[in-house]
Amino acid sequence: MNNPAQKSLVIGFCILISMPLILQLFGIQLQNKNIENSKIPEFPKFTFHKKQKPIVKQVTSFVQSLNKYIKNIENYSQRNFFARNFFFSIYREIKLNLFKTNPIPNKVIEGNEGWYFLGDSYSNTVKESKGLITFSKEDLERIGSTLTKRKTFLDKRGIHYFFAVAPNKHTVYGDYLSIKKSSNKTKLEQLLEYSDNIPVHIVDLKSKFPSNQYYLFHKTNTHWNDLGAFYGYLSLMEPISKIYKDIPILSLDDFDITIDTSYQEDLTKMLQQEVLEKRVTLIPKTPFTYKDIEEKKIPIPKNYKKSPSDYEKRYTTKNKKLKVLIFRDSYGSAFLPFISETFGETLFIWAHHFNEQLIEQEKPDIVIHEIVERNLDMLSKSKK
């Protein structure tokens, strides 16, 4: 290898692949931010529970435990690769500036006119929103059975049940994606149609979305903004108010609409880019009266991966009636203030598991399960 260019290339490559080890040996930290905004897990531990049983089954159990341990280490390494963000920034610059392509198309898709969307690595969100992946008849029957069992459990205790689905951003603003929707119904459309066969009230949280209004979703964030969440709240309150007719429902006239700005939201954070975002915010004209109950009463599950402070949120509002328990995801965060101001006591639990023991303990008047459209698959796999 006498060619100087080839030598330089080989030397440069060797230095590049050696950098993580060199930096780690010298204690140089280059990864200071968690670009996916998720909790960094602990290093996996190997667990094998030896029980009194035939040796063949013990060996089989050990091999299964070992395979699981190796897989957990692989996942940990991928999520916590040393100097990951530093090398990603180099990779991003090369892909964006040299090749003019998206560095992580499976995670983030850049649409038209400054809109960004989740990619298919998150539950095939794009394909599902375009009707390219749908529920089977068996899936719908499983979901229907699960929801019906939950309602039966609650009916016996005199508790009203509402299953509420927040829309994917792709569903509302899919025209900004250069992918046409198929003629198939989406999973949400299938479920709403199938709901005629079951006794559960499924609330489409986009049912009150206006046709022309300020944007209801952030352009560079996965989630709806305050305005979108408020119309989601109105969509939810419509069927609830038919049962509890004296509930005081908030109106958009109760708020001032303001516009603030940010330069990095969850989608652009994944890309390590700064993009101007105009955020629509609702400010109540009269301050809300609900109070936070800081005392946490519910143990956090071991498999919970979000911030511990988000798992349980509990509020009370004077001179308001009814107690509501809401199982929710990240979409529930934005309409949390509206729900809390409407009811006498509200308990938000960040979980999709239908916790019968918690319901028995809390004895709410209403149980609401809020879930974003892209996570409907969880329901077809639920055991309860």
C-alpha positions in Angstrom: 0.0 0.0 0.0 2.2 2.7 -1.4 -0.5 5.2 -2.2 -0.5 8.0 0.3 -4.2 8.6 0.0 -5.0 5.0 0.8 -2.6 5.1 3.8 -4.3 8.3 5.1 -7.8 6.6 4.6 -6.8 3.5 6.5 -5.1 5.5 9.3 -8.1 7.8 9.6 -10.5 4.9 9.7 -8.5 3.2 12.5 -8.4 6.4 14.5 -12.2 6.9 14.0 -13.1 3.4 15.2 -10.7 3.6 18.1 -12.0 7.0 19.4 -14.8 5.6 21.7 -12.2 3.4 23.5 -9.6 6.2 23.7 -12.1 8.7 24.9 -13.5 6.3 27.5 -10.0 5.4 28.7 -9.2 9.1 29.2 -12.6 9.8 30.8 -13.6 12.3 28.1 -17.4 12.7 28.0 -19.0 13.7 24.7 -22.5 12.4 25.3 -24.2 14.9 27.5 -27.7 14.9 26.1 -30.2 12.2 25.6 -31.5 13.0 22.1 -34.5 10.7 22.4 -35.6 12.2 25.7 -36.0 8.9 27.4 -34.9 7.5 30.7 -31.4 5.9 30.5 -31.7 2.3 31.8 -29.4 0.6 34.2 -26.9 -2.0 32.9 -28.8 -5.3 32.5 -28.4 -8.0 35.2 -28.4 -11.7 34.5 -31.2 -13.5 36.4 -31.8 -17.3 36.5 -34.2 -18.8 38.9 -33.1 -22.3 39.6 -36.0 -24.5 40.6 -36.4 -28.2 41.5 -37.2 -29.7 38.1 -35.6 -32.1 35.6 -32.0 -31.2 34.5 -33.1 -30.9 30.9 -35.7 -28.2 31.8 -33.1 -26.4 34.0 -30.6 -26.3 31.1 -33.3 -25.1 28.7 -34.4 -22.4 31.2 -30.7 -21.3 31.7 -30.2 -21.0 27.9 -33.4 -18.9 27.6 -32.2 -16.7 30.4 -28.8 -16.3 28.8 -30.3 -15.4 25.4 -32.5 -12.8 27.1 -29.5 -11.4 28.9 -27.4 -11.1 25.7 -30.3 -9.4 24.0 -30.7 -6.9 26.9 -27.0 -6.1 26.7 -27.3 -5.5 22.9 -30.2 -3.1 23.5 -28.4 -1.4 26.3 -25.3 -0.9 24.1 -27.3 0.5 21.2 -29.0 3.0 23.5 -25.9 4.0 25.5 -23.1 3.7 23.0 -20.2 5.8 24.3 -20.0 9.2 22.5 -23.1 8.3 20.6 -24.3 11.8 20.1 -20.9 13.0 19.0 -20.6 10.4 16.3 -24.3 11.0 15.3 -23.6 14.7 14.8 -20.8 13.8 12.4 -23.0 11.3 10.6 -25.9 13.8 10.5 -23.7 16.5 8.9 -22.5 14.1 6.2 -26.0 12.9 5.4 -27.6 16.3 5.4 -24.9 18.4 3.8 -23.0 16.0 1.6 -25.7 13.5 0.5 -28.8 15.8 1.1 -30.7 13.0 2.8 -32.5 12.4 6.1 -30.1 10.8 8.6 -32.7 8.8 10.4 -35.7 8.3 8.1 -37.2 5.5 10.1 -37.4 7.7 13.2 -38.2 11.2 11.7 -39.6 12.2 8.3 -39.4 15.7 7.1 -42.6 16.6 5.3 -43.5 19.7 3.3 -43.6 23.3 4.5 -41.6 22.7 7.6 -43.6 19.8 9.0 -41.9 16.8 10.7 -43.4 13.4 11.5 -42.5 10.3 13.4 -41.2 7.5 11.1 -42.2 3.9 10.9 -39.8 2.7 13.7 -42.6 3.8 16.0 -45.3 1.2 15.5 -45.3 1.7 11.7 -47.0 5.0 12.3 -46.7 6.2 8.7 -48.0 3.0 7.1 -50.8 2.7 9.7 -51.9 6.3 9.2 -52.0 5.8 5.4 -54.1 2.6 5.7 -51.2 0.4 4.5 -51.3 -1.8 7.6 -54.7 -2.6 9.1 -56.3 -4.7 11.8 -57.5 -8.2 11.0 -61.0 -9.3 11.9 -59.4 -11.3 14.8 -57.6 -8.2 16.0 -60.8 -6.2 16.2 -62.6 -9.1 18.0 -59.8 -9.3 20.5 -59.9 -5.5 21.1 -63.7 -5.6 21.4 -63.5 -8.4 23.9 -60.9 -6.6 26.0 -62.9 -3.4 26.1 -66.1 -5.2 26.9 -64.6 -7.1 29.8 -63.3 -3.8 31.2 -66.7 -2.2 30.9 -68.4 -5.1 32.6 -65.9 -4.9 35.5 -66.7 -1.2 35.9 -70.5 -1.5 35.4 -70.6 -3.9 38.4 -69.1 -1.1 40.5 -71.3 1.7 39.1 -68.4 3.4 37.3 -68.7 4.9 33.8 -66.0 4.0 31.2 -64.8 6.0 28.2 -62.1 4.8 25.9 -60.5 7.8 24.1 -58.2 7.8 21.1 -55.9 10.8 20.3 -55.1 11.1 16.6 -51.7 10.6 15.0 -50.3 13.8 13.7 -50.1 12.0 10.4 -53.9 11.5 10.4 -54.6 15.2 10.8 -51.8 16.7 8.8 -51.0 13.9 6.5 -51.3 16.1 3.4 -47.9 17.5 4.4 -46.4 14.1 3.8 -45.5 13.1 0.2 -47.3 9.7 0.7 -50.8 9.2 -0.5 -53.4 7.5 1.7 -54.6 4.1 0.4 -58.3 3.3 -0.1 -58.2 1.1 3.1 -59.6 2.3 6.4 -56.9 3.1 9.0 -56.8 1.1 12.2 -58.6 3.9 14.0 -61.3 4.1 11.3 -61.7 0.3 11.6 -62.1 0.4 15.4 -64.6 3.3 15.3 -66.7 1.3 12.8 -66.4 -1.9 14.8 -67.4 -0.1 18.0 -71.1 -0.4 16.9 -70.7 -4.1 17.9 -69.6 -3.5 21.5 -71.2 -1.6 24.4 -68.1 0.6 25.0 -68.1 4.3 24.2 -65.0 4.9 22.0 -64.3 8.6 21.8 -62.5 9.9 18.7 -60.6 12.9 20.3 -60.4 14.7 16.9 -64.2 14.7 16.5 -64.4 18.3 17.6 -61.4 19.5 15.5 -62.4 22.6 13.5 -61.7 22.6 9.7 -59.9 25.9 9.8 -58.1 27.1 12.9 -54.6 27.7 14.2 -52.5 24.6 13.8 -53.6 22.0 16.3 -50.2 20.1 16.3 -46.7 21.4 16.7 -44.9 21.3 13.4 -41.6 19.9 14.8 -43.1 17.9 17.7 -44.9 14.6 17.8 -47.8 16.0 19.9 -50.8 18.2 19.6 -50.5 21.7 21.0 -52.7 23.4 23.7 -55.4 24.1 21.1 -55.5 20.6 19.7 -55.6 19.2 23.3 -58.5 21.6 24.1 -60.5 20.4 21.2 -59.7 16.8 22.3 -61.0 17.8 25.7 -64.3 19.0 24.1 -64.5 15.8 22.2 -64.2 13.8 25.4 -66.6 16.0 27.4 -69.4 15.7 24.9 -70.4 12.0 25.8 -69.6 12.6 29.5 -71.9 15.6 29.7 -74.8 13.5 28.3 -74.6 11.4 31.5 -73.6 14.2 33.9 -75.6 17.1 32.5 -74.6 19.7 35.2 -70.8 19.5 34.5 -69.4 23.0 33.8 -67.5 22.6 30.5 -64.7 25.0 29.7 -65.0 27.2 26.6 -62.4 28.5 24.2 -63.6 32.0 25.3 -62.1 31.2 28.8 -58.6 31.5 27.3 -56.3 34.0 25.6 -54.5 32.4 22.6 -50.8 33.4 22.6 -47.9 32.4 20.3 -44.5 31.7 21.7 -41.4 30.2 20.0 -38.9 27.4 20.5 -36.0 26.2 18.4 -36.0 22.5 19.3 -38.9 20.0 19.9 -38.8 16.3 20.2 -38.6 15.5 16.5 -35.9 18.0 15.7 -34.1 17.0 18.9 -33.7 13.5 17.5 -32.1 15.1 14.4 -30.0 17.4 16.5 -31.3 20.3 14.5 -32.6 23.7 15.6 -35.8 24.8 13.7 -38.0 27.7 14.6 -41.3 26.5 16.0 -44.3 28.8 16.7 -46.1 27.3 19.6 -49.8 28.0 20.2 -50.5 28.3 23.9 -53.8 28.8 25.8 -53.7 31.0 28.9 -56.8 31.0 31.1 -58.3 34.5 31.5 -59.2 33.5 35.1 -56.5 31.4 36.8 -57.4 27.8 37.3 -58.4 26.7 40.8 -57.3 23.1 40.8 -54.7 22.2 43.3 -51.9 19.6 43.0 -51.8 16.9 45.7 -48.1 16.3 45.9 -48.3 13.2 48.1 -47.8 10.1 45.9 -49.8 7.1 47.0 -49.2 4.5 44.2 -46.0 2.4 43.8 -44.3 2.9 40.4 -44.0 -0.4 38.4 -40.6 -1.8 37.8 -41.0 -1.7 34.1 -42.0 1.9 34.0 -39.5 3.8 31.7 -40.7 7.4 31.9 -39.8 10.1 34.5 -41.0 8.9 38.0 -42.7 12.3 38.5 -45.0 11.7 35.6 -46.4 8.3 36.7 -49.0 9.7 39.2 -50.5 13.1 39.1 -53.4 13.9 41.5 -55.5 17.1 41.7 -58.5 18.5 43.5 -60.8 21.4 42.6 -63.2 23.0 45.1 -66.9 23.2 44.4 -66.6 20.6 41.6 -68.1 17.2 41.6 -67.0 13.6 40.6 -63.8 11.7 40.8 -62.1 10.7 37.6 -59.3 8.2 37.0 -57.4 8.6 33.7 -55.0 6.0 32.3 -53.0 8.1 29.8 -49.9 8.5 27.7 -47.9 11.6 26.6 -50.9 13.1 24.8 -52.8 13.3 28.1 -50.2 15.9 29.4 -51.6 18.8 27.4 -55.3 18.3 28.3 -54.5 17.5 31.9 -55.3 21.1 33.1 -58.7 21.2 31.3 -59.7 17.9 32.9 -58.4 18.8 36.3 -60.3 22.1 36.3 -63.6 20.4 35.3 -63.8 17.7 38.0 -63.7 17.6 41.8 -60.8 15.1 41.9 -58.6 13.8 39.1 -56.0 11.1 39.2 -53.8 10.7 36.1 -51.7 7.5 35.7 -49.2 7.2 32.9 -50.0 3.6 31.9 -52.0 1.5 29.5 -52.5 -1.4 31.9 -56.1 -1.6 33.1 -55.3 -1.7 36.9 -58.3 -3.3 38.5 -56.7 -3.2 42.0 -56.1 0.6 41.6 -59.7 1.2 40.5 -61.0 -0.8 43.6 -58.7 1.3 45.8 -59.6 4.7 44.3 -63.3 4.2 43.7 -63.7 6.8 40.9 -67.0 7.8 39.3 -65.5 7.7 35.9 -62.6 5.8 34.3 -61.0 7.2 31.1 -58.4 5.4 29.1 -56.6 7.8 26.7 -54.3 6.3 24.1 -52.7 7.7 21.0 -53.7 6.2 17.7 -50.3 4.6 16.9 -50.5 2.6 20.2 -53.8 0.9 19.4 -51.8 -2.3 18.8 -51.3 -2.5 22.5 -54.9 -3.2 23.0 -55.0 -6.2 20.6 -52.2 -7.7 22.8 -53.6 -6.8 26.2 -54.4 -9.7 28.6 -57.1 -7.6 30.4 
